[in-house]
Amino acid sequence: MQKWLVSLALAVLWHPVAGLAAESPTPRLESNAVLVVDQSEGVPVYGKNVTAVMPIASITKLMTAVVVLDAQLPLDELLTVSYEDLDFVKGTRSRLGIGTMLTRGEMLKLALMASENRAASALGRHYPGGLPAFIAAMNRKARDLGMTSTHFVDSTGLNPDNVSTAADLVKLVEAGYRHPVIRDFTTSTSHYIAVDDGARNRILAFNNSNGLVRQGNWDIGLSKTGYISEAGRCLVMQALIGDKPFIIVLLDSWGKLSRMADANRIKQWLEVQMGLRDHVQVQMPSVRPAAHAPARVHKVIRPRYESRRARARRL
């Protein structure tokens, strides 16, 4: 990826796809920071505010996964959700109650696929040395990857002090893509778990937070979404378009569906550039819910009973 850094320094707003002439106007995008990189050539083909430092919300969880997997911690080890995993920053809720026990692999899948905050928090807490050591490892990994404008303060992305740039996040996507587990978990459409709470059994369905994964007209190799009010809607992806692999980074998109519409506009533009289609207007995507097909239940979790005070805090 060193080669694309040189090209990026020369980029003002955009470059045509390597080796091809521009055949259509560059797309008008709603995201405030954008970077599209031809992964095979290692060069940027479109850029907008690529070095602007901004909050990245749950894109943070991609670094969380990289640190967990680099540490080679056992994925079958049981982790427990505790009071410390509750969100006191944004007040988000979760269906993983205090006392929920899942394997590290299950926690990792829910954090990546469904952007589950308590799962991501538990992953950081159960790191050797605890959460402070985990955050230090996240920042050390960022330095090792050359992410010079990136800083992490938690494992979830709920804190707006988790910041990065579009240029840095391309490096994080590259690092994440090298892990087959991350590729698999981030592109799963859904995951089901059975909950035994002592009174009745329930099946909980968790769906991928990126609706494009479920649409079927993308060949996505890695995906992660993010949202807090300070960061706007964010999306990073690795995907095949035509026969070329691209990395797409979209930060601070204003609308609920605009980041996905931006991704579709980029895909259309690249297909036109490669001569795969004529220029047509891209419509806003309609995000379909996951199909309710029968699915294998992967894990039984058994929450311990919460105290009345803990339930009150959680609710």
C-alpha positions as CSV (number, residue, x, y, z in Angstrom):
1,M,0.0,0.0,0.0
2,Q,3.0,2.4,0.1
3,K,2.5,3.2,-3.6
4,W,-0.9,4.8,-3.1
5,L,0.5,7.2,-0.5
6,V,2.6,8.8,-3.2
7,S,-0.4,9.0,-5.5
8,L,-2.6,10.4,-2.7
9,A,-0.1,13.3,-2.2
10,L,-0.6,14.2,-5.8
11,A,-4.4,13.9,-5.7
12,V,-6.5,17.1,-5.5
13,L,-10.0,15.7,-5.8
14,W,-10.0,12.6,-8.0
15,H,-8.2,10.4,-10.5
16,P,-9.7,8.1,-13.1
17,V,-9.4,4.4,-12.6
18,A,-5.8,3.4,-13.4
19,G,-5.3,2.8,-17.1
20,L,-8.8,4.0,-18.1
21,A,-10.0,7.3,-19.5
22,A,-12.7,9.2,-17.6
23,E,-16.1,8.6,-19.3
24,S,-18.5,10.1,-16.8
25,P,-18.6,13.0,-14.4
26,T,-17.3,12.2,-10.9
27,P,-20.2,11.4,-8.6
28,R,-21.8,13.9,-6.3
29,L,-21.6,12.4,-2.9
30,E,-23.2,13.3,0.4
31,S,-20.4,12.1,2.7
32,N,-18.0,14.8,3.9
33,A,-14.9,12.7,3.6
34,V,-14.4,10.1,0.9
35,L,-11.6,7.9,-0.3
36,V,-11.7,5.2,-3.0
37,V,-8.6,3.2,-3.6
38,D,-7.9,0.6,-6.3
39,Q,-6.6,-2.1,-4.0
40,S,-4.8,-4.1,-6.7
41,E,-2.9,-1.1,-8.1
42,G,-2.5,0.6,-4.7
43,V,-3.7,4.0,-6.0
44,P,-6.5,6.4,-5.1
45,V,-9.2,6.9,-7.8
46,Y,-11.4,9.4,-5.9
47,G,-10.7,11.6,-2.9
48,K,-12.5,14.2,-0.9
49,N,-11.2,15.6,2.4
50,V,-9.1,12.6,2.8
51,T,-6.8,14.0,5.6
52,A,-9.6,15.6,7.7
53,V,-9.5,14.3,11.2
54,M,-13.0,13.4,12.5
55,P,-14.8,11.0,14.8
56,I,-15.2,7.5,13.3
57,A,-17.9,6.0,15.6
58,S,-18.1,2.2,15.3
59,I,-15.5,1.9,12.6
60,T,-13.5,1.7,15.8
61,K,-14.7,-1.9,16.2
62,L,-12.6,-2.9,13.1
63,M,-9.5,-2.0,15.1
64,T,-10.9,-3.8,18.1
65,A,-11.2,-7.0,16.0
66,V,-7.7,-6.6,14.6
67,V,-6.1,-6.3,18.1
68,V,-8.1,-9.3,19.4
69,L,-7.1,-11.5,16.5
70,D,-3.4,-10.3,16.4
71,A,-3.2,-11.3,20.1
72,Q,-4.3,-14.8,19.2
73,L,-6.7,-15.0,22.1
74,P,-8.8,-18.2,22.1
75,L,-12.1,-17.6,20.3
76,D,-13.8,-20.3,22.3
77,E,-13.2,-18.7,25.7
78,L,-16.4,-17.6,27.4
79,L,-16.7,-13.9,28.1
80,T,-19.3,-12.3,30.3
81,V,-21.1,-9.0,29.9
82,S,-20.8,-6.9,33.1
83,Y,-22.0,-3.6,34.5
84,E,-18.8,-2.1,33.1
85,D,-20.0,-2.8,29.6
86,L,-23.1,-0.5,29.9
87,D,-23.0,2.6,27.7
88,F,-22.8,5.7,29.9
89,V,-21.6,7.9,27.1
90,K,-24.5,7.7,24.6
91,G,-27.0,5.7,26.6
92,T,-27.5,3.1,23.9
93,R,-29.3,-0.1,24.7
94,S,-28.5,-3.7,24.1
95,R,-30.2,-7.1,24.2
96,L,-27.1,-8.6,25.8
97,G,-28.0,-8.2,29.5
98,I,-25.6,-8.2,32.4
99,G,-24.4,-11.7,33.0
100,T,-24.7,-12.8,29.3
101,M,-22.0,-15.3,28.5
102,L,-20.7,-15.8,25.0
103,T,-17.5,-17.0,23.5
104,R,-15.0,-14.5,22.4
105,G,-15.8,-15.5,18.8
106,E,-19.5,-14.8,19.3
107,M,-18.7,-11.4,20.8
108,L,-16.5,-10.6,17.9
109,K,-19.1,-11.5,15.4
110,L,-21.8,-9.5,17.0
111,A,-19.5,-6.5,17.4
112,L,-18.4,-6.6,13.7
113,M,-21.7,-7.6,12.0
114,A,-24.3,-6.0,14.2
115,S,-22.1,-3.3,15.8
116,E,-23.0,-4.6,19.2
117,N,-21.5,-2.2,21.8
118,R,-21.5,-4.4,24.8
119,A,-19.8,-7.2,22.9
120,A,-17.1,-4.8,21.8
121,S,-16.7,-3.5,25.4
122,A,-16.4,-7.0,26.7
123,L,-13.7,-7.9,24.2
124,G,-11.6,-5.0,25.4
125,R,-12.2,-5.7,29.1
126,H,-11.2,-9.4,28.7
127,Y,-7.9,-8.5,27.0
128,P,-4.7,-9.3,29.1
129,G,-4.2,-6.3,31.3
130,G,-7.8,-5.1,30.9
131,L,-9.3,-2.2,29.0
132,P,-6.3,0.2,29.5
133,A,-3.9,-2.3,28.0
134,F,-6.3,-3.0,25.2
135,I,-6.6,0.7,24.3
136,A,-2.9,1.0,24.4
137,A,-2.6,-1.9,22.0
138,M,-5.1,-0.3,19.6
139,N,-3.1,2.9,19.5
140,R,0.2,0.9,19.1
141,K,-1.3,-1.0,16.2
142,A,-2.5,2.3,14.6
143,R,1.1,3.6,14.8
144,D,2.5,0.3,13.4
145,L,0.1,0.6,10.4
146,G,1.2,4.2,9.8
147,M,-2.2,5.7,10.9
148,T,-0.6,8.9,12.1
149,S,-3.8,10.9,12.5
150,T,-5.7,8.2,14.4
151,H,-6.4,7.9,18.1
152,F,-8.6,5.5,20.2
153,V,-10.0,5.9,23.7
154,D,-12.4,2.9,23.8
155,S,-13.1,-0.3,22.0
156,T,-16.7,0.6,20.9
157,G,-16.4,4.0,19.1
158,L,-19.1,5.5,21.3
159,N,-16.7,8.2,22.5
160,P,-16.2,10.9,19.9
161,D,-12.5,11.1,20.8
162,N,-12.0,8.0,18.7
163,V,-10.8,9.9,15.6
164,S,-9.1,9.1,12.2
165,T,-9.0,10.2,8.6
166,A,-10.2,8.5,5.4
167,A,-6.6,8.0,4.4
168,D,-5.8,6.3,7.6
169,L,-8.8,4.1,7.5
170,V,-7.8,2.6,4.1
171,K,-4.8,1.2,6.0
172,L,-7.1,-0.2,8.7
173,V,-9.3,-1.9,6.1
174,E,-6.2,-3.4,4.5
175,A,-5.1,-4.8,7.9
176,G,-8.6,-6.1,8.7
177,Y,-8.9,-7.8,5.3
178,R,-5.9,-9.9,6.0
179,H,-7.9,-11.7,8.7
180,P,-10.3,-14.3,7.2
181,V,-12.4,-14.1,10.4
182,I,-13.0,-10.4,9.9
183,R,-13.9,-10.9,6.3
184,D,-16.4,-13.7,7.3
185,F,-18.0,-11.9,10.2
186,T,-18.4,-8.5,8.6
187,T,-20.1,-10.0,5.5
188,S,-22.5,-12.3,7.3
189,T,-26.1,-11.2,6.7
190,S,-27.4,-12.3,10.1
191,H,-26.7,-14.3,13.3
192,Y,-29.0,-16.1,15.7
193,I,-28.5,-16.9,19.3
194,A,-30.8,-18.7,21.8
195,V,-31.3,-17.0,25.2
196,D,-32.3,-19.1,28.3
197,D,-33.3,-16.5,30.9
198,G,-34.7,-19.1,33.3
199,A,-38.3,-18.3,32.5
200,R,-38.5,-18.9,28.7
201,N,-36.3,-19.5,25.8
202,R,-36.0,-16.9,23.1
203,I,-34.2,-16.7,19.8
204,L,-32.5,-13.3,19.1
205,A,-31.7,-12.3,15.6
206,F,-28.9,-9.9,14.8
207,N,-28.6,-8.5,11.3
208,N,-25.7,-6.9,9.5
209,S,-25.7,-3.1,10.0
210,N,-24.8,-2.6,6.4
211,G,-27.9,-3.1,4.2
212,L,-25.7,-3.4,1.1
213,V,-24.5,-6.8,2.4
214,R,-28.1,-8.0,2.2
215,Q,-28.9,-6.5,-1.2
216,G,-27.2,-9.1,-3.3
217,N,-25.8,-6.8,-6.0
218,W,-22.5,-6.2,-4.3
219,D,-19.5,-8.5,-3.9
220,I,-18.3,-7.3,-0.5
221,G,-15.2,-8.7,1.1
222,L,-15.2,-6.6,4.3
223,S,-17.7,-4.1,5.7
224,K,-18.2,-1.9,8.8
225,T,-20.6,0.8,9.6
226,G,-20.6,3.5,12.3
227,Y,-22.8,6.2,13.7
228,I,-22.8,8.7,16.5
229,S,-24.1,12.2,16.2
230,E,-20.6,13.7,16.2
231,A,-19.4,11.4,13.4
232,G,-22.4,11.2,11.2
233,R,-23.1,8.0,9.2
234,C,-19.8,6.2,8.3
235,L,-19.0,3.2,6.2
236,V,-15.9,1.4,5.1
237,M,-15.9,-1.5,2.7
238,Q,-13.6,-3.7,0.6
239,A,-15.5,-4.9,-2.5
240,L,-15.0,-6.3,-6.0
241,I,-16.4,-4.0,-8.7
242,G,-16.0,-5.6,-12.1
243,D,-12.9,-7.7,-11.6
244,K,-11.1,-5.1,-9.5
245,P,-10.9,-4.9,-5.7
246,F,-11.6,-1.5,-4.2
247,I,-11.5,0.0,-0.7
248,I,-14.2,2.6,-0.1
249,V,-14.2,4.9,2.9
250,L,-17.2,7.2,3.6
251,L,-17.2,9.4,6.7
252,D,-19.7,11.9,8.1
253,S,-22.6,11.3,5.8
254,W,-25.7,13.3,6.8
255,G,-28.6,11.0,6.1
256,K,-29.6,7.5,7.3
257,L,-29.3,6.0,3.8
258,S,-26.9,8.5,2.1
259,R,-23.8,6.6,2.9
260,M,-25.3,3.6,1.1
261,A,-26.5,5.8,-1.8
262,D,-22.9,7.2,-2.0
263,A,-21.5,3.7,-2.2
264,N,-23.9,2.8,-5.0
265,R,-23.0,6.0,-6.9
266,I,-19.3,5.2,-6.5
267,K,-20.0,1.6,-7.8
268,Q,-21.9,3.0,-10.8
269,W,-19.2,5.5,-11.6
270,L,-16.5,2.9,-11.5
271,E,-18.5,0.5,-13.7
272,V,-18.9,3.3,-16.2
273,Q,-15.2,4.0,-16.0
274,M,-14.4,0.3,-16.7
275,G,-16.9,0.2,-19.6
276,L,-19.2,-2.2,-17.8
277,R,-22.3,-0.1,-18.1
278,D,-23.7,3.1,-19.6
279,H,-24.1,6.2,-17.4
280,V,-27.5,6.2,-15.7
281,Q,-28.8,8.0,-12.6
282,V,-28.3,6.1,-9.4
283,Q,-31.4,5.9,-7.2
284,M,-31.3,5.9,-3.4
285,P,-31.1,2.3,-2.2
286,S,-34.0,0.6,-0.7
287,V,-32.6,-1.4,2.2
288,R,-34.4,-4.7,2.5
289,P,-34.7,-6.5,5.8
290,A,-32.8,-9.8,6.1
291,A,-34.8,-12.8,4.8
292,H,-36.5,-14.8,7.5
293,A,-35.1,-18.1,6.3
294,P,-34.6,-20.9,8.9
295,A,-31.1,-20.5,10.4
296,R,-29.0,-22.6,12.7
297,V,-28.8,-21.4,16.2
298,H,-25.1,-20.9,16.9
299,K,-24.9,-20.5,20.7
300,V,-26.9,-20.7,23.9
301,I,-26.3,-17.8,26.3
302,R,-27.4,-17.9,29.9
303,P,-27.7,-14.5,31.5
304,R,-27.3,-14.4,35.2
305,Y,-30.0,-12.7,37.1
306,E,-29.5,-9.0,37.5
307,S,-30.1,-7.1,40.6
308,R,-33.0,-4.6,40.7
309,R,-30.5,-1.8,40.8
310,A,-28.5,-3.1,37.8
311,R,-31.7,-3.6,35.8
312,A,-32.8,0.0,36.6
313,R,-29.4,1.3,35.4
314,R,-29.6,-0.8,32.2
315,L,-33.1,0.4,31.4
